[in-house]
Amino acid sequence: MNLELRKIQIRDVVFDDVSKIENNVLHLKKSSLIELIKEDKRIKEVDFDIAKPGQSVRILPVKDVIEPRAKLNGEIFPGIFKEHMDESGSGITYVLSGCAVVTTGPIVGFQEGLIDMEGPGAEYSIFSKLINIVMDITKEEHVDPHEHEETVRMAGIKLAKFIGEIGLNFEVYKAETYEWKSIGEKYAEYPSLPKVVYVYNCMSQGLLHDTYFYGRDSKHIVPSLITPLEVMDGAIVSGNCVSPGSKTTTYHHLNNAVIKELLNKHGKELNFMGIILNPLMITLKEKYRNCMLSLKYAKMLGAEGAIISQEGFGNPTTDLMVTCQYLEKAGIKTVIITNEDAGIDGMSESLPDSVTEAKAIVSTGNSNATIMLPKVDKIIGRLPEIVKTTGGNVESIQDDGRLLVEIHGIMGSHNLQGNTHLSAMTI
């Protein structure tokens, strides 16, 4: 399996009379975008704005962030729009780097957050460094919360695909090529390197806590063996409203930091054998089943080491810890990545579950730490929604326009794949 990513560096985004890329500037015809999105009759109103790094702009509440991509041949985000689908992870994919689609509007689920384009809040989010094409969606009155989530999710993916297709055949790009060989070939190629697997935990609990794999709600599947190239090519889409600081957005899936580092070290320090996609479930029975199956696949791949990344916090920590316990007891050395919820003073118990086998933990920081965000010149979205978001409360909006929030109210502030600027250290 071979995948070529043709990355077009977008230097600016502007609204214009025609949609095109010229001199690495993305031109968008707003009326065409509105027409495209309003094909979904569940959408009452939609508007678009552009937020750029360094501007005094706050986007709130944010549902998802998606990097624009398109296949030269085939379908990006397979299983989302068409009944027939091909396996992702091969061929040529165009990527519009440096920009993203951001969905906002009246809040879908209470666990949504904000993006600041400048100031102290911008230091916590990778999205503050992107040129964000913000889509503000208002649903029709009859649309219930679950359908509202689907409406906004599909609109975001649809727009990212449409914008990605503007880049098809654009001739100025940086090509990155990836090859994924069979398990047998991997064994033969690097027999002396430690064999490592990645257990990719994904939110699958329902109640607006969902992830989609080839368009299938992941709470309806068991752990699956997948390749990193599938993930990089749009096989996984975010559909959840979990805590914004630890939410794995679709952008995070496409640019998974753990996958990137494992591919960089493959053939040098380790033999990257594959990914086990592990849905995070609700009941203990489901959790134990998925942990058992994750171990089974790790042993099938001959794993000697494993990395587990988390999504969300609280209940999913049990999946994280039990999987770690199973792997360690089987002799597979395991590192887990998680955030901490240690209270605003950092003195509370930071993890809601733990096992003695969890000996190597990478922390992405304390999500409860508070930050005072300055007043901004422009709000895109709905500022009053801060009182219902994770990290916000009824006292968040200050009389002078500043915002007092916990950092897990900032999108991706402590992303559990490590795609963040926040970390912790032992002193």
N, C-alpha and C positions, 0 to 999 in steps of 0.2 A: 504494500500500500504506500503510495507516494502522494504528498500534498504540497502544493506550491502556494504560498501566500504572497500576493502582490500588493505590497503596502504603499498606498498613495498618501503622502504627508499633506494633510490639509492645513494651510497656513491661515485661512480666514473663511468665514461663512457670511454671505450677504443675501438679502432678498432681491430678486431681479425679475425681469419679464420672461426669462427662460431658465430652465434647470440645466446646468452644465458645470464642468470643472475647467477652469482656464487659469493657467499660471499657478496651479495648486490652490486656487480660490474656488470654493464650492458656492455656486450660484443656485438659489432655490426660488421657484415660482410659487409664491404662497397660495395662490388660487388653486393651483394644481394639487397641492398638498391637502387643502381643505376638501376638494372634490373627492380625492382618494379616500380620505378617512371617513367622510360622511356617507360612503357607500354602505357602512354599517348603520342601519336605521335605529339602532339603540342609542346612537350618539345624537344628542340634541344640538350641541354647539361644540366647535373646536376652533382654537386659535393657536398661533405659533409665534414664538419669540426666539431671540438668540442671546445667549449669555456667554460672555467671553472672560477669560482670566484677567484679573486686575480690575474688573468693573465692580462698582458698589451695588451688587445684585445678590438677592437671596431667592432661591427656588424652594418652594414649600407648598404642600407635602409631595415628596417624590415617591412614585410607585416603583419605577424600574429605570435602568440605564442600559442602553443597547448600542453597541458599536455597529455602524453601517457596514454591511458586507453583502456580496453577491457572488454567485458561481458563474464562471464563464460558460460552463455547460452543466446543467443540472439545477437542483433546487437547494438554496441555502435554508437553514432551519427546516430540515426534512420532517414530514409528518404534521406540520402546522397547518399548511394551506391545502395540500392535495392528499387524496386517498392513497395514491401510489407513491412510493418513496424508494430512493436508492440509499445505500449505506453512505454516510458522510465520511469525510476524512481522506478523500482522494481527488485528483484533478487540480484545477486552478481556481482559487478564490481571491477576489479583490477585496481589499480592506481599506476603508477610509480612516486612516490613523489621525489622531489629534482632535477628533470630534466625536460626538455621541448624541443619540436621541434620548431625551429625558421626558418621561410622562408625569404629568401633574394634573391638578384639578381638585374638585371636592373629594375629601378623603375616602378611600376605599375601605381600608382596615386601619385600626388605631395604631398599628406599628409601622408607620411611615415617617420619613425624616426630611432633612433639609440639606441643601448644598449652598455654601457661601462662595462667591467668586473672588473675594479678597478678604483680608483681615485674618484674625487668629483662627476662625473656623475653617478657612481655606487650607490651613496647614494640616488638617486632619483627614482630608479627602483627596483621593487621586482625581476625582471628577472636577475639582476646582481648577485643575490644570488643563482641562479640555474645553474646546468650543462646543457649547451645549445647544442643541436644537431642541427647544422646549415645546412640547405639545400639551396644551391645556384643554382637557376634555370634560364636558358636562354631559351627563347621561340623561336619557328620558326618565320621567318620573316613575314609570312602572318597572324599571330595571332594578332587581334586588341586588344585595351586596355581592353574592357569588357571581351573578351575571355581570355586575359592574366590573369585578376584577377581570373576568374574561374579556370584556369589551376593551378595557384599557390595555391589557396584556397584548391582545391581538393587534390593536392599533399601533402599539409601539414596535412590534416585530414587523408589521406590514410597512411602516414608515422606514424602518432601518433597512429593509430589503429594497424598497423603492429608491432610497438615497444611494444605497450601495450600487445599484444597477447604473446609476449615473456615471460611475467610475469604470464600467466595463470598457475595455480597449483603450483606456487612457494610457499613454505610452511612458509616462514618467512615474516610475515606482521602484521600490526596493524589494527584490524577490528573496523570500526565505523558503528553503525546501526542506521537507522532512520525509523520512522513510521509516516505515514500521514493518519489521520483519516478523515471521512466524516464531512461535515459542521455541521450536526445534532449532531454528537458525540462531536465535538468541543464545541458547545454551551452548551451541558450538562456537559462536563467535567470541564470546568473552567468558570462557570456563573458569577463569581464576578470580573474576570480580564478584563481589557479593550481590546476590539477586534480591532486588527490592521491589515491593509492590506499593501502590498508593490506594488506600481505602478512602473513597470519596463520599463522605456523608452528605446527603441532600435532604432538605426538609420535605416531609411527605405525610403530614399529620392531618390534612384537611382543615376546614374552618379558615380558609384563606392562607394556609401554610402548605403550599404545594410546589412541586417542581415537575417539569415535563421533559420526558426522554423520548425523542422521535414523536412528539405530540401526545404521548401516553402519560397520564397522571401517574407519577412514580409511586403513589401509595397503593397502586394496583399491581406492582411488580415486586419480585424478590431481587436480592442482590444479583448484579449482572457483571460479567467480564466485558470491559470495553477498552478501546484504544484511546490514547491521548489525542490522536488526530481527529477522531470523531468529536471530541469535546471542542477542539479548536475550530471545528467546521460547523458548529451550530446544532449539534445533536441535543444539547441540554438548554432549556429555556426556563428562566425564573418565573414563577407564578405566585410567589408568596409575599405576605405582608408581615414578615417577622421583623424583629428589632433592626432598624436601619443600619446601626453600626456594624452588626454581624451578618446582615443580609448578603447572600450571594446573588448579586444582580446578574442579569444575562451578560453584561459586560465582563463581570468577574469570571463567569464560566468560560467565555471566549478567550480570556486572557489569564487563565488560572496560573497563579504564581508558583504553585507547587509543581505543576506539570512542566512549566518553563525551566525550573531549576533541575528537575530530574532529567529532562532531555539534555540540558547543558552538561550534566555530569555523566550521562550514559556513555559507556565505553571508555571512560577515564577513571572514575572513582567507583562506579557501580554499574550493574546490569539492570536497567529498568525493564521489568517483565510485563507490566500492564497495570490496569486500573480496575478496582472492584467498586462499582457504583452501589452504595449502600443506603437504601431509603430509611429515613428516621421515622419510626412508627410511634403509635400511641400506647398500646398495651405492652405489658412485660412479655407476654407470650410472643407477640410479633417482634419485639426487640431481641429476645433470645434466639428466635428463629433466624433473623437476619444476621446476628452476630455469628451464629454457628455456620451459616452459609458463607459468610465473608471469610471465616477461617478456612473452610473447605477449599475455596478458590485459591486462597493464599498458598495452601499446601500443594494444591494441584500445580501451581506455577513454580513450586520449589523455592518459595520465598525464604530468605534468611533475615530480611529486615522489612519493616513496614512503616509508612507514614500515614497517619489518620488526620484528616482535617474535619473540623466541626462546622455546623451551621446552627444558628440560633443559640439559645442558652436555656438553662433550667432543665426541663424534661429531656431534651436531646443529650444532655451530659451523661445520662445512663447508657445510651447506645455507645457513646464514645468510650466510656470506661470499661464496659463489659467486653467490647470488641478488643480493646487493648489487653484486657485480662486474658481472654481466650488466646490471642496471638502470643503473648509472652509465655503462657503456660505450655504452648506448643514449641517453644524455643525460638520464636521469631522476635528478634529485637525490635521494639516498637517506639516510635516517637509520635506524640500527639500534639496538635495545635489547637489551642483554645484561648478564649479571653477569660477575664476574671470579673466577677460582680461582687466587689469587696466593699460596697457602700461608698458614699461620697467622701468619707474620711479614710477609706482604705483599710479599715480595721475589722470588717466583717469577714465571715467565712467566704472565701472567694469562689468556691466551686460547690454546687449543690449535691454532687456525688463524687466518689473517689474510690480507687482500689489500690492496694499496696503494689500491684504490678506496674502501675503508672509511674515509672522511674525517670522518664525523659519527657518533660512537658515544655513546649514553647508557648509562652504567653504573649498575646497581642495587646495586653494592657488591661487596666481597670475601666470598664465601661461606665461606671457610676460617677467617675470624676466629673465635676461641674466646670463649665466655662461660661464667661460672660461675653456674649457676642455683641459687637457694636451695632448701632442703628445703620441701616443701609438706605441708599437713595431709591432703590426700586425693588419691589417684591413681585416675583412671577409666581402666581398660584394664589394661595389663601393663607395669609398670616394667622388668622384666628385658629386655624387647625392645629397650631402648635400645642394647644392645651390638651389635645387628644392623642398626640404622638408619643411614642416611647422616648423618654428623656425630657419631655416637656410636662408642664402642669399648669394649673390655673393662675399661678403666680409667675409664669415664665416671662410674659410681656411686661417690661418695666415702663414706668411713667414717661421716661425720656426716650423710649423707642428701642432700647437695648433688649436682648433676649438672654435669659439665664436658663441654660439647658445642661443636661448630662451629655457627655460626649457620644453616648450611643444613640443620640438623636441626630447625629451627623452621618450622612450616607457613607458607609464603608469605612468609618473611622477606625474600627478594629477588626477589619475583614479577617476571617478565620482561615483563609488560604495564604495569609501573609502579604496580600497586595495592599499594603497600608504603610503609613509613615509612623505608626505607633507601635511601641514594643515595651517590654519590661526587662529589668535586670536584677540580679541578686547582689546585694551589697552586704 
